[in-house]
Amino acid sequence: MFRLPNLLTGFNLICGILCILFTLSGRIDIASFLLILAMIFDFLDGFAARMMNIKSELGQQLDSLADLVSFGVAPGIITLVMIILGVNEAPIAIEDYNGAASSYVYFQIQAWQQAVFYNIPNQFDASIKFLPFVALLIPFLSMFRLAKFNLDTRQSDKFIGVPTPLNTLFLLFFPIHFCFQFTEWNLQAAWVKQIFDCYFIAGISAVFAFLLISNIPLIALKFKTWSWSDNAFRYVFLISSLVSILFLFLWSIPIIVFLYLLFSLIENRQNKKHEIQS
């Protein structure tokens, strides 16, 4: 039971739990780091299992349980908080919070809780205060995604629907960028502020939540051979991702995710053409 792969899965779970606690305390910067750490442990548990030639039903179930917390509940809570932050369109008075994003986030969460649970009038009016609950679609549909993955035999060399870690990576762009740019938030371009608007974040998170349970075949980055002909889309995607990271830094996160979806759709269409021709 307590083999190395299972212990690494447990560390993944612990990171997810800590992420939720730090998020609700306003520390979305630390929470984001913890989810990245959870992704690393999620990779390492599978890597360790392959290296040690360990394959068990218990490990598979533990992995799904940990992933539901780290890549379902935790990103759902972070996105809920980001929607809360997107409600207030007034300019942020940085000096009121000593330049600390955590203080601003904490007080916004408190104001939202007062409006929703205690009916105290503030900037969260009756029509908008329930919008953050849209983020609960993420853990709700992640549950179905993870159960489906365990039973779907088609997902040996491809993913069917967006994997939960990829969805989490996409959603992490919002808190990470917000924390990095907080002290200069009032100087952000208007279109950037629109991306961080509560309705946009709620909408895009709902779209990606439903992509979790979609039947879209997506590239799995597993190389059975190293030949270009067998892995052309994988190589192009990896090269494009590296270039994006080098030149676009944080903005590379959503770009990499969209490139992944784009290359997957192109590869899927090309494969269908080959099947028809043959």
VMD Tcl script that draws the C-alpha trace (Angstrom):
set ca {
  {0.00 0.00 0.00}
  {2.68 2.53 1.03}
  {4.87 2.13 -2.03}
  {6.71 5.13 -3.46}
  {4.19 5.84 -6.29}
  {1.29 5.82 -3.82}
  {3.17 8.09 -1.41}
  {3.81 10.56 -4.26}
  {0.08 10.44 -5.03}
  {-0.53 11.27 -1.38}
  {1.75 14.31 -1.63}
  {-0.31 15.39 -4.65}
  {-3.44 15.22 -2.47}
  {-1.81 17.18 0.38}
  {-0.82 19.94 -2.06}
  {-4.43 20.16 -3.23}
  {-5.76 20.45 0.32}
  {-3.19 23.10 1.24}
  {-4.03 24.97 -1.96}
  {-7.68 25.25 -0.88}
  {-6.70 26.50 2.60}
  {-4.28 29.12 1.24}
  {-6.79 30.25 -1.41}
  {-9.52 30.92 1.15}
  {-6.94 32.82 3.23}
  {-6.22 35.15 0.30}
  {-2.81 33.66 -0.54}
  {-3.60 32.72 -4.13}
  {0.10 33.15 -4.93}
  {1.11 30.28 -2.63}
  {-1.98 28.33 -3.65}
  {-0.94 28.51 -7.31}
  {2.54 27.27 -6.48}
  {1.03 24.35 -4.54}
  {-1.03 23.30 -7.57}
  {2.08 23.38 -9.75}
  {3.76 21.20 -7.11}
  {0.74 18.87 -7.23}
  {1.23 18.52 -11.00}
  {4.86 17.58 -10.43}
  {3.88 14.89 -7.91}
  {1.17 13.68 -10.32}
  {3.84 13.23 -12.98}
  {6.31 11.63 -10.59}
  {3.89 9.01 -9.26}
  {3.28 7.68 -12.78}
  {6.97 7.92 -13.63}
  {7.93 6.03 -10.46}
  {5.31 3.35 -11.14}
  {6.70 2.77 -14.64}
  {10.32 2.72 -13.45}
  {9.50 0.25 -10.67}
  {7.21 -1.72 -12.98}
  {4.31 -1.32 -10.54}
  {0.78 -1.35 -11.89}
  {-2.10 -1.80 -9.48}
  {-5.80 -1.07 -9.27}
  {-5.20 0.58 -5.89}
  {-2.72 3.03 -7.39}
  {-5.14 3.96 -10.16}
  {-7.95 4.63 -7.68}
  {-5.69 6.63 -5.37}
  {-4.53 8.72 -8.32}
  {-8.09 9.60 -9.29}
  {-9.05 10.47 -5.72}
  {-6.02 12.76 -5.35}
  {-6.63 14.33 -8.76}
  {-10.24 15.12 -7.88}
  {-9.00 17.26 -5.00}
  {-5.91 18.79 -6.63}
  {-7.25 19.22 -10.18}
  {-10.96 19.45 -9.45}
  {-11.86 21.01 -6.11}
  {-8.72 23.17 -5.70}
  {-8.82 24.88 -9.13}
  {-12.56 25.29 -8.66}
  {-12.00 27.22 -5.43}
  {-9.22 29.35 -6.97}
  {-11.46 30.17 -9.95}
  {-14.33 31.01 -7.60}
  {-12.04 33.54 -5.90}
  {-10.90 34.96 -9.25}
  {-14.54 35.52 -10.24}
  {-15.05 37.32 -6.93}
  {-12.08 39.57 -7.72}
  {-13.51 40.28 -11.17}
  {-16.77 41.66 -9.76}
  {-15.27 44.87 -8.40}
  {-14.55 47.13 -11.38}
  {-13.40 50.07 -9.25}
  {-9.67 50.96 -9.51}
  {-7.59 49.16 -6.91}
  {-6.08 51.48 -4.30}
  {-2.78 49.63 -3.98}
  {-1.62 51.75 -1.06}
  {-4.65 50.68 1.00}
  {-3.32 47.13 0.98}
  {0.40 47.94 1.36}
  {0.93 46.68 -2.18}
  {0.04 43.13 -1.10}
  {-2.28 41.18 -3.37}
  {-3.02 38.76 -0.52}
  {-4.60 41.51 1.61}
  {-6.76 42.70 -1.27}
  {-7.86 39.15 -2.10}
  {-8.65 38.36 1.53}
  {-10.86 41.43 2.01}
  {-12.69 40.78 -1.27}
  {-13.43 37.22 -0.16}
  {-14.71 38.58 3.16}
  {-16.98 41.10 1.40}
  {-18.39 38.36 -0.84}
  {-19.05 36.07 2.13}
  {-20.84 38.90 3.95}
  {-23.08 39.50 0.95}
  {-23.88 35.84 0.25}
  {-24.12 34.32 3.71}
  {-25.14 37.31 5.86}
  {-27.00 39.47 3.32}
  {-24.88 42.52 4.12}
  {-25.19 45.14 1.32}
  {-21.93 45.88 -0.51}
  {-20.52 45.80 -4.06}
  {-21.79 42.25 -4.49}
  {-25.43 43.00 -5.32}
  {-28.19 40.40 -5.46}
  {-27.74 39.57 -9.14}
  {-23.98 39.05 -9.21}
  {-23.09 37.59 -5.83}
  {-24.02 34.07 -6.94}
  {-21.93 34.19 -10.13}
  {-18.78 32.76 -8.45}
  {-20.64 29.48 -7.88}
  {-20.27 28.83 -11.63}
  {-16.73 27.72 -10.74}
  {-18.19 24.67 -8.97}
  {-18.76 23.19 -12.42}
  {-15.02 22.46 -12.41}
  {-15.00 19.93 -9.53}
  {-18.43 18.63 -10.52}
  {-17.44 17.75 -14.09}
  {-13.90 16.75 -13.05}
  {-15.48 13.97 -11.00}
  {-17.16 12.57 -14.11}
  {-14.03 13.10 -16.19}
  {-11.83 11.12 -13.79}
  {-14.33 8.27 -13.43}
  {-14.72 8.12 -17.20}
  {-10.93 8.02 -17.68}
  {-10.61 4.96 -15.45}
  {-13.20 3.05 -17.49}
  {-12.47 4.27 -21.02}
  {-10.15 1.86 -22.84}
  {-9.78 4.30 -25.76}
  {-7.48 6.56 -23.74}
  {-4.35 4.43 -23.94}
  {-2.62 6.56 -26.60}
  {-4.93 9.60 -26.68}
  {-6.96 11.62 -24.24}
  {-10.70 11.87 -24.83}
  {-11.62 15.29 -23.50}
  {-9.35 17.80 -21.75}
  {-7.27 16.22 -18.93}
  {-7.87 17.71 -15.48}
  {-4.20 18.80 -15.00}
  {-4.30 20.71 -18.30}
  {-7.53 22.43 -17.29}
  {-5.90 23.35 -13.98}
  {-2.82 24.73 -15.74}
  {-5.02 26.96 -17.89}
  {-6.98 28.28 -14.90}
  {-3.77 29.01 -12.98}
  {-2.91 31.74 -15.47}
  {-5.47 34.05 -13.85}
  {-4.23 34.03 -10.22}
  {-0.55 33.95 -11.21}
  {-0.83 36.90 -13.59}
  {-2.96 38.85 -11.10}
  {-0.42 38.39 -8.30}
  {2.56 39.26 -10.52}
  {0.91 42.40 -11.86}
  {-1.01 43.53 -8.75}
  {1.14 46.57 -7.94}
  {0.64 47.83 -11.52}
  {-2.89 46.60 -12.03}
  {-4.32 50.06 -12.72}
  {-1.82 50.37 -15.59}
  {-3.01 47.18 -17.30}
  {-4.47 47.54 -20.79}
  {-8.26 47.65 -21.02}
  {-8.41 44.34 -22.90}
  {-6.41 42.64 -20.14}
  {-8.87 43.89 -17.54}
  {-11.69 42.54 -19.69}
  {-10.10 39.09 -19.57}
  {-10.14 39.30 -15.77}
  {-13.77 40.44 -15.69}
  {-15.98 38.15 -13.60}
  {-18.26 37.26 -16.53}
  {-15.34 36.32 -18.79}
  {-13.66 34.13 -16.15}
  {-16.98 32.47 -15.29}
  {-17.70 31.85 -18.97}
  {-14.28 30.50 -19.96}
  {-14.10 28.27 -16.86}
  {-17.53 26.82 -17.71}
  {-16.43 26.13 -21.30}
  {-13.29 24.32 -20.15}
  {-15.27 22.42 -17.51}
  {-17.50 20.96 -20.23}
  {-14.45 20.21 -22.37}
  {-13.38 17.85 -19.58}
  {-16.24 15.49 -20.48}
  {-16.20 16.11 -24.23}
  {-15.47 13.37 -26.76}
  {-12.73 15.34 -28.50}
  {-9.61 13.19 -29.06}
  {-6.51 15.02 -27.83}
  {-2.81 14.34 -28.19}
  {-1.22 12.33 -25.39}
  {2.43 13.26 -25.05}
  {3.58 9.67 -24.98}
  {6.30 8.77 -27.49}
  {6.16 5.13 -28.60}
  {8.89 5.92 -31.15}
  {11.08 8.97 -31.70}
  {10.48 9.27 -35.46}
  {9.23 12.57 -36.86}
  {6.53 10.95 -39.01}
  {4.89 9.26 -36.01}
  {5.16 12.30 -33.71}
  {5.06 15.34 -35.99}
  {2.28 17.11 -34.08}
  {3.87 16.31 -30.73}
  {7.23 17.75 -31.81}
  {5.65 20.87 -33.33}
  {3.59 21.40 -30.19}
  {6.60 21.02 -27.88}
  {8.74 23.37 -29.98}
  {5.93 25.96 -30.16}
  {5.43 25.70 -26.41}
  {9.13 26.26 -25.73}
  {9.18 29.34 -27.98}
  {6.06 30.69 -26.23}
  {7.63 30.26 -22.80}
  {10.86 31.99 -23.85}
  {9.16 35.04 -25.36}
  {5.79 35.37 -23.61}
  {6.49 34.17 -20.07}
  {3.13 34.02 -18.19}
  {1.05 34.57 -21.30}
  {2.50 31.35 -22.65}
  {0.21 29.39 -20.29}
  {-3.10 30.02 -22.12}
  {-1.31 30.03 -25.48}
  {0.18 26.58 -24.85}
  {-3.23 25.22 -23.86}
  {-4.89 26.64 -26.98}
  {-2.04 25.34 -29.16}
  {-2.53 21.91 -27.64}
  {-6.23 21.96 -28.48}
  {-5.55 23.30 -31.98}
  {-2.89 20.71 -32.88}
  {-5.09 17.96 -31.46}
  {-8.01 19.01 -33.65}
  {-5.78 19.23 -36.73}
  {-4.25 15.81 -36.06}
  {-7.67 14.30 -35.47}
  {-8.99 15.72 -38.73}
  {-5.94 14.48 -40.63}
  {-6.30 10.98 -39.18}
  {-9.94 10.88 -40.25}
  {-8.94 11.81 -43.81}
  {-6.40 8.97 -43.88}
  {-9.03 6.53 -42.62}
  {-11.46 7.60 -45.35}
  {-8.79 7.34 -48.06}
  {-7.72 3.88 -46.89}
}
mol new
graphics top color blue
foreach p $ca { graphics top sphere $p radius 0.5 }
foreach p [lrange $ca 0 end-1] q [lrange $ca 1 end] { graphics top cylinder $p $q radius 0.2 }
display resetview
